């Protein structure tokens, strides 16, 4: 039996002595029922272990994995069609500028 104290600091034996219904209930429990009230071993992997493992992975992802991928992977070259479209648009609008040297407003299409 696991001893405990209540908020007033009374040990469990005195608390049960003050409540005869509680004593009757405790005494009516079978051995199997009484064992379920006592201390039981928890599972081997607890939720707190899983939480700690996922926290380590979270920080390792941002501090180790992503910087490594940034150094290792290289992006592909841009397609030639994008270069042509950007260059054509930038050369076409450069002629439309005001006298002050700032580009003129171009209406949206």
Z-matrix of the N, CA and C atoms (Angstrom, degrees):
N
C 1 1.449
C 2 1.526 1 107.66
N 3 1.299 2 115.68 1 136.42
C 4 1.453 3 121.90 2 179.63
C 5 1.517 4 108.77 3 -90.46
N 6 1.311 5 115.61 4 122.70
C 7 1.455 6 120.03 5 178.06
C 8 1.529 7 109.13 6 -81.49
N 9 1.287 8 116.51 7 147.42
C 10 1.457 9 121.79 8 176.01
C 11 1.512 10 108.29 9 -145.75
N 12 1.314 11 114.74 10 165.28
C 13 1.460 12 119.34 11 174.99
C 14 1.515 13 107.79 12 -120.33
N 15 1.309 14 115.36 13 148.97
C 16 1.457 15 119.11 14 178.58
C 17 1.525 16 109.57 15 -88.47
N 18 1.316 17 117.56 16 -171.53
C 19 1.468 18 121.34 17 -176.78
C 20 1.531 19 112.21 18 -65.82
N 21 1.313 20 117.73 19 -28.50
C 22 1.460 21 121.11 20 179.70
C 23 1.523 22 111.39 21 -81.74
N 24 1.323 23 118.40 22 -6.24
C 25 1.453 24 122.01 23 179.67
C 26 1.510 25 113.99 24 88.65
N 27 1.332 26 117.72 25 9.57
C 28 1.458 27 120.44 26 178.73
C 29 1.519 28 109.67 27 -77.93
N 30 1.318 29 118.06 28 133.84
C 31 1.454 30 118.54 29 175.97
C 32 1.533 31 110.40 30 -66.93
N 33 1.309 32 115.75 31 161.38
C 34 1.463 33 121.18 32 -173.90
C 35 1.518 34 112.14 33 -60.29
N 36 1.319 35 116.82 34 -35.78
C 37 1.465 36 118.21 35 -177.40
C 38 1.528 37 110.80 36 -63.20
N 39 1.319 38 118.95 37 -36.52
C 40 1.467 39 120.93 38 178.29
C 41 1.522 40 110.74 39 -73.24
N 42 1.323 41 117.77 40 -35.50
C 43 1.460 42 119.99 41 179.19
C 44 1.523 43 109.85 42 -64.29
N 45 1.336 44 116.83 43 -45.24
C 46 1.459 45 119.50 44 179.53
C 47 1.525 46 110.75 45 -65.72
N 48 1.316 47 117.71 46 -32.21
C 49 1.463 48 120.04 47 -179.88
C 50 1.523 49 110.91 48 -67.05
N 51 1.327 50 117.26 49 -29.27
C 52 1.461 51 120.42 50 -179.67
C 53 1.520 52 112.52 51 -79.20
N 54 1.334 53 118.09 52 -18.57
C 55 1.462 54 121.86 53 -178.47
C 56 1.523 55 109.22 54 -121.11
N 57 1.318 56 117.09 55 97.55
C 58 1.471 57 119.24 56 -176.92
C 59 1.532 58 112.59 57 -64.26
N 60 1.333 59 118.18 58 -28.01
C 61 1.465 60 119.33 59 177.72
C 62 1.527 61 110.79 60 -66.77
N 63 1.324 62 116.35 61 -37.41
C 64 1.454 63 119.96 62 178.24
C 65 1.521 64 110.74 63 -66.97
N 66 1.322 65 116.75 64 -38.25
C 67 1.467 66 120.72 65 178.07
C 68 1.518 67 109.52 66 -64.63
N 69 1.319 68 117.38 67 -43.52
C 70 1.459 69 121.04 68 179.66
C 71 1.531 70 110.70 69 -63.21
N 72 1.329 71 117.05 70 -40.21
C 73 1.467 72 119.95 71 178.48
C 74 1.522 73 110.66 72 -65.52
N 75 1.350 74 116.81 73 -44.66
C 76 1.461 75 120.29 74 -179.25
C 77 1.522 76 110.64 75 -62.59
N 78 1.306 77 116.99 76 -40.74
C 79 1.455 78 120.16 77 -178.43
C 80 1.522 79 112.19 78 -74.43
N 81 1.332 80 118.25 79 -23.16
C 82 1.468 81 120.09 80 -179.14
C 83 1.525 82 112.80 81 -80.42
N 84 1.317 83 117.52 82 -11.94
C 85 1.463 84 120.20 83 -179.37
C 86 1.519 85 110.83 84 -69.82
N 87 1.310 86 115.15 85 141.85
C 88 1.459 87 119.58 86 175.91
C 89 1.529 88 108.47 87 -79.09
N 90 1.298 89 116.54 88 176.15
C 91 1.460 90 120.16 89 179.58
C 92 1.519 91 110.64 90 -62.58
N 93 1.315 92 117.25 91 -39.03
C 94 1.470 93 120.29 92 -179.92
C 95 1.527 94 110.39 93 -68.67
N 96 1.316 95 116.40 94 -38.88
C 97 1.465 96 119.73 95 178.82
C 98 1.513 97 111.82 96 -70.39
N 99 1.310 98 116.90 97 -37.42
C 100 1.452 99 120.43 98 178.52
C 101 1.522 100 111.65 99 -68.17
N 102 1.316 101 116.50 100 -33.13
C 103 1.469 102 119.55 101 -179.77
C 104 1.522 103 111.07 102 -68.57
N 105 1.329 104 116.94 103 -28.88
C 106 1.462 105 118.66 104 -179.49
C 107 1.522 106 111.30 105 -72.92
N 108 1.336 107 117.23 106 -19.07
C 109 1.453 108 120.03 107 177.91
C 110 1.529 109 110.72 108 -82.72
N 111 1.325 110 117.31 109 -27.25
C 112 1.457 111 121.79 110 -176.76
C 113 1.519 112 112.52 111 -74.23
N 114 1.304 113 114.67 112 -170.78
C 115 1.460 114 121.09 113 -178.41
C 116 1.521 115 109.24 114 -74.75
N 117 1.316 116 115.41 115 132.95
C 118 1.458 117 121.30 116 176.45
C 119 1.510 118 108.43 117 -124.96
N 120 1.306 119 116.39 118 143.72
C 121 1.457 120 120.59 119 177.74
C 122 1.523 121 109.33 120 -69.80
N 123 1.315 122 115.28 121 137.89
C 124 1.456 123 120.20 122 178.76
C 125 1.517 124 110.69 123 -80.55
N 126 1.318 125 116.62 124 176.14
C 127 1.462 126 119.62 125 178.19
C 128 1.529 127 110.75 126 -66.25
N 129 1.325 128 116.17 127 158.10
C 130 1.469 129 120.67 128 -176.98
C 131 1.525 130 111.14 129 -63.12
N 132 1.314 131 117.31 130 -42.50
C 133 1.463 132 121.01 131 178.23
C 134 1.519 133 107.38 132 -108.43
N 135 1.309 134 115.20 133 112.96
C 136 1.452 135 119.73 134 -178.02
C 137 1.522 136 109.91 135 -91.64
N 138 1.290 137 115.32 136 169.22
C 139 1.459 138 121.01 137 178.58
C 140 1.518 139 110.03 138 -63.69
N 141 1.320 140 116.59 139 -34.75
C 142 1.466 141 119.12 140 -179.40
C 143 1.531 142 110.62 141 -65.29
N 144 1.331 143 117.42 142 -35.61
C 145 1.473 144 120.23 143 176.90
C 146 1.525 145 110.43 144 -65.78
N 147 1.302 146 116.60 145 -41.47
C 148 1.461 147 120.38 146 177.98
C 149 1.528 148 109.95 147 -64.01
N 150 1.313 149 117.45 148 -41.49
C 151 1.463 150 121.18 149 178.27
C 152 1.519 151 112.18 150 -63.34
N 153 1.320 152 117.10 151 -40.83
C 154 1.459 153 120.52 152 178.45
C 155 1.524 154 110.94 153 -66.80
N 156 1.314 155 116.73 154 -40.21
C 157 1.463 156 120.70 155 178.93
C 158 1.527 157 110.61 156 -64.37
N 159 1.313 158 117.98 157 -43.58
C 160 1.459 159 120.72 158 179.66
C 161 1.529 160 111.68 159 -69.11
N 162 1.325 161 118.11 160 -31.71
C 163 1.463 162 120.90 161 175.88
C 164 1.523 163 110.81 162 -66.13
N 165 1.315 164 117.18 163 -42.48
C 166 1.468 165 120.90 164 177.12
C 167 1.520 166 109.91 165 -62.06
N 168 1.330 167 117.46 166 -43.35
C 169 1.465 168 120.36 167 179.29
C 170 1.531 169 110.90 168 -64.12
N 171 1.329 170 118.17 169 -39.25
C 172 1.463 171 122.43 170 -179.49
C 173 1.526 172 110.53 171 -59.01
N 174 1.336 173 116.60 172 -49.83
C 175 1.454 174 119.75 173 -178.82
C 176 1.526 175 111.54 174 -71.62
N 177 1.315 176 117.69 175 -36.44
C 178 1.461 177 120.45 176 177.98
C 179 1.522 178 110.42 177 -64.56
N 180 1.305 179 118.05 178 -34.46
C 181 1.462 180 121.36 179 179.84
C 182 1.523 181 110.71 180 -60.99
N 183 1.340 182 116.92 181 -45.97
C 184 1.458 183 120.03 182 -177.32
C 185 1.526 184 113.30 183 -81.86
N 186 1.321 185 117.79 184 -29.54
C 187 1.456 186 120.26 185 -175.32
C 188 1.529 187 113.80 186 -95.79
N 189 1.328 188 118.07 187 -21.81
C 190 1.462 189 120.83 188 -177.03
C 191 1.527 190 111.95 189 -120.94
N 192 1.323 191 116.97 190 -53.57
C 193 1.471 192 120.73 191 -171.36
C 194 1.523 193 111.61 192 -69.41
N 195 1.331 194 118.70 193 -51.03
C 196 1.470 195 120.33 194 -178.57
C 197 1.532 196 113.34 195 -63.67
N 198 1.341 197 120.41 196 -43.80
C 199 1.473 198 117.99 197 175.47
C 200 1.526 199 112.95 198 -61.43
N 201 1.321 200 117.14 199 -37.11
C 202 1.466 201 120.25 200 177.49
C 203 1.528 202 110.76 201 -63.91
N 204 1.321 203 116.49 202 -43.56
C 205 1.466 204 119.28 203 178.77
C 206 1.524 205 111.28 204 -65.71
N 207 1.330 206 117.17 205 -34.59
C 208 1.457 207 120.43 206 177.73
C 209 1.514 208 112.18 207 -64.65
N 210 1.310 209 117.35 208 -34.60
C 211 1.459 210 120.72 209 178.09
C 212 1.525 211 112.37 210 -79.34
N 213 1.295 212 116.49 211 -32.84
C 214 1.472 213 120.57 212 -173.06
C 215 1.528 214 112.97 213 -85.55
N 216 1.309 215 117.70 214 -44.23
C 217 1.467 216 120.60 215 -174.63
C 218 1.520 217 110.86 216 -85.72
N 219 1.297 218 115.68 217 144.38
C 220 1.463 219 122.84 218 176.50
C 221 1.526 220 108.16 219 -122.29
N 222 1.331 221 117.18 220 135.84
C 223 1.465 222 118.94 221 179.14
C 224 1.528 223 110.74 222 -72.19
N 225 1.312 224 115.54 223 156.48
C 226 1.461 225 120.84 224 176.35
C 227 1.526 226 109.33 225 -72.47
N 228 1.323 227 115.79 226 157.82
C 229 1.461 228 119.76 227 175.75
C 230 1.527 229 109.50 228 -68.25
N 231 1.349 230 114.13 229 152.49
C 232 1.455 231 117.83 230 178.80
C 233 1.524 232 109.49 231 -70.67
N 234 1.313 233 117.96 232 144.91
C 235 1.456 234 120.84 233 178.61
C 236 1.535 235 110.76 234 -64.13
N 237 1.304 236 116.46 235 149.49
C 238 1.463 237 122.11 236 -178.32
C 239 1.530 238 111.31 237 -63.28
N 240 1.317 239 117.13 238 -29.37
C 241 1.462 240 119.53 239 -179.03
C 242 1.527 241 111.39 240 -63.67
N 243 1.335 242 117.76 241 -33.13
C 244 1.461 243 120.83 242 178.73
C 245 1.522 244 109.58 243 -69.59
N 246 1.327 245 117.06 244 -42.42
C 247 1.461 246 120.37 245 178.73
C 248 1.527 247 110.86 246 -59.87
N 249 1.316 248 116.53 247 -44.88
C 250 1.465 249 119.99 248 -179.30
C 251 1.527 250 110.90 249 -62.85
N 252 1.317 251 117.63 250 -43.25
C 253 1.457 252 121.26 251 -177.85
C 254 1.531 253 111.01 252 -66.64
N 255 1.317 254 117.91 253 -41.27
C 256 1.459 255 121.08 254 -179.21
C 257 1.519 256 110.53 255 -70.28
N 258 1.315 257 117.00 256 -43.97
C 259 1.458 258 119.87 257 -179.52
C 260 1.521 259 111.21 258 -65.41
N 261 1.321 260 117.74 259 -39.48
C 262 1.460 261 120.68 260 179.75
C 263 1.527 262 110.43 261 -65.15
N 264 1.310 263 117.97 262 -40.07
C 265 1.464 264 121.70 263 -179.95
C 266 1.528 265 110.64 264 -69.81
N 267 1.315 266 118.13 265 -39.14
C 268 1.465 267 119.88 266 -177.64
C 269 1.529 268 111.19 267 -73.04
N 270 1.327 269 119.55 268 -34.10
C 271 1.458 270 120.91 269 178.38
C 272 1.523 271 111.40 270 -75.06
N 273 1.283 272 118.07 271 -32.91
C 274 1.457 273 121.40 272 -178.55
C 275 1.520 274 112.65 273 -71.26
N 276 1.336 275 119.44 274 -33.80
C 277 1.462 276 121.61 275 -177.16
C 278 1.516 277 112.41 276 -90.81
N 279 1.328 278 118.94 277 -8.13
C 280 1.462 279 120.48 278 -177.39
C 281 1.525 280 111.70 279 -73.27
N 282 1.332 281 119.27 280 -21.83
C 283 1.458 282 121.55 281 179.70
C 284 1.511 283 111.71 282 -77.62
N 285 1.333 284 117.34 283 -22.74
C 286 1.462 285 120.32 284 -178.47
C 287 1.522 286 108.70 285 -92.49
N 288 1.332 287 116.27 286 86.25
C 289 1.459 288 120.11 287 176.46
C 290 1.518 289 108.57 288 -132.67
N 291 1.307 290 115.57 289 157.74
C 292 1.465 291 119.75 290 -177.74
C 293 1.516 292 109.44 291 -85.37
N 294 1.306 293 117.57 292 178.85
C 295 1.454 294 122.15 293 -177.38
C 296 1.518 295 111.88 294 -68.75
N 297 1.333 296 118.39 295 -24.08
C 298 1.460 297 121.13 296 -178.41
C 299 1.522 298 112.83 297 -80.40
N 300 1.321 299 119.34 298 -5.77
C 301 1.446 300 122.85 299 178.68
C 302 1.527 301 114.16 300 96.16
N 303 1.305 302 117.31 301 -6.17
C 304 1.458 303 119.69 302 177.79
C 305 1.508 304 108.86 303 -88.35
N 306 1.309 305 117.45 304 148.82
C 307 1.468 306 119.48 305 -179.45
C 308 1.532 307 111.27 306 -63.36
N 309 1.294 308 114.94 307 143.96
C 310 1.466 309 120.44 308 177.94
C 311 1.514 310 109.57 309 -76.12
N 312 1.321 311 115.72 310 153.06
C 313 1.460 312 120.95 311 178.43
C 314 1.513 313 109.75 312 -68.49
N 315 1.314 314 115.51 313 132.99
C 316 1.452 315 120.93 314 179.30
C 317 1.519 316 106.95 315 -112.11
N 318 1.344 317 118.40 316 126.06
C 319 1.463 318 119.39 317 -179.94
C 320 1.529 319 111.24 318 -66.76
N 321 1.322 320 115.12 319 149.52
C 322 1.451 321 120.52 320 178.58
C 323 1.514 322 110.78 321 -70.12
N 324 1.283 323 116.35 322 150.64
C 325 1.460 324 121.00 323 -177.82
C 326 1.493 325 111.36 324 -86.27
